[in-house]
């Protein structure tokens, strides 16, 4: 059913707890609802809510969790009842939230050993499945009841009419059956796609390793089906891998067959296909497979990059492609090498009639701050995208602001380090606010893009090589004698995993609570951008709203600064702020 506008107030009251007495289950109930940004642990007690009340923009994804508590093994089935609006039933996905077992907590994170919910294993509405089975990462069943959860993800198609849509989900948890009322408020506004550029490394080889035993060879058409499914899934979450899985066959003279390469690139960059908004130019320390690829200003390298830039321009993709050749230079010699490589790209792209941006994972420094952080003013005219470590970012803000005024882009990236407890990151043990906060922080600090060094590090924690089952062992990064990290560089899980009933080798990767929280934060950023232009006083309203989520209680200055913004660690703050933004935007958009 679709609710009339007059009923929206009641739905809002229910979401805020105003109807709790009428809708709350009995204290002994074993089925309840919780927000998408909540972690329901085995020890979590049932909550008071037995309703689902959500709001979303058009083309937004919005999730909710259903908590389950009961005996160690039981059947669960979730079904849309017949009086539910088709929009809800047709645009929702059901997941079982599996646990991963942390044996060695992330160093300095404050985390503890135990079971953490994270992988979102797809399930079908109307089909029973077993919960609590003691296989691999599920908890070993003690005598007392334990909790787990389901994750229901809604998507609002772009052209959905605004208003409220209602339905009912019937949840059977063992012997208990509860009908959960569902209300989804759709706003008048929305977006074609998330606008924040991102660059996350996707290890294609690990995708191939993940289907071992499926009887499918990871090559040719099979490879492209599997890789493109991963790209599509990540795109839906606002994440773009660095480089498409298509390389030109480059000749010794730097030329390649542009027609053949266009055919290979279209599934990724074509407007009727994935239509990725960013892509790394295929130029790295290992590609092209020619000896001149590492030699600055080599005539063949310049020719190759010229051909590549002309290729992008001929297809209308020149605004998406960037060069990224050197990662984290640590000396003046390395930065000088980055300088000449940037100039090589700019020389080549000038022949194509534009300037291809050169990205560098470094930070601009007018003075020497450390032996591995020398001054680098000589780079300032050549680097177009400064991708700065979050670790250093807050001592570079004044310089980055100056460069941004000249048209330079400022990106940033995080990783687990000695400050892991103070900084938002992707480790398992911390609050899901760590991922959602990124959108708010990017607005606060005028950051243009987000980079991350891996999404599917499923190899050995020390080397990254070989194979490690991420469902069984979430320890993904290990520097002997320094630190261990759970979930670092590992935001997705294999989509082929027969032990969890995932038997399709061509399925997209399995998402995680952390990846969903990141998308929520990037969607929040869309709200912030829209609210920024809604009427008199809009910018002040947005600034004040952001400051309730994140604030910096220190003086902003250039230097060796290791103080970081504070940010809210509970989801209720984000939901309340997002609601205020929506109510600010709606009257302007609905006109």
Secondary structure, DSSP 4 states (H G I P E B T S, - for coil): -EE-GGGHHHHHHHHHTTTHHHHPPPTT-SEEEEETT----TTPPP-S--EEEEEEEET-EEEEEEEEEESSSEEEEEEE-TTS-HHHHHTEEEEEEEEEEESSPPTTS---SEEEEEEEEEE-TT--EEES--STTSPP--SS-EEEEEEEEEE--TTPPSEEEEEEEEEEETTEEEEEEEEEEEEEEE-SS---EEEE---HHHHHHTTTTSS--SSHHHHHHHHHHHHHHHHHTT--BSS-S------TTS---HHHHHHHHHHHH-TTTT--S-EE-S--SS-SSSGGGGSTT-HHHHHHHHHHHHHHHHTT-TTTEEEEEEES--SHHHHHHHHHHHHHHHHHHHHTTS--EEEEES---SS--BTTB---GGGTTT-SEEEEEHHHHTTSHHHHHHHHTTT-EEEEE----TTTTTS----TTS-THHHHHHHHHHHHTT--EEEES-SB--S-TTTS-S---TTT--EEEEETTTEEEESTTB--B-S-BGGGTB--TTSPPBEEHHHHHHHHHHHHHHHHHHHTTSSTTHHHHHHHHHHTTEE--S---SSS-----EE--SHHHHHHHHHHHHHHHHHHH--
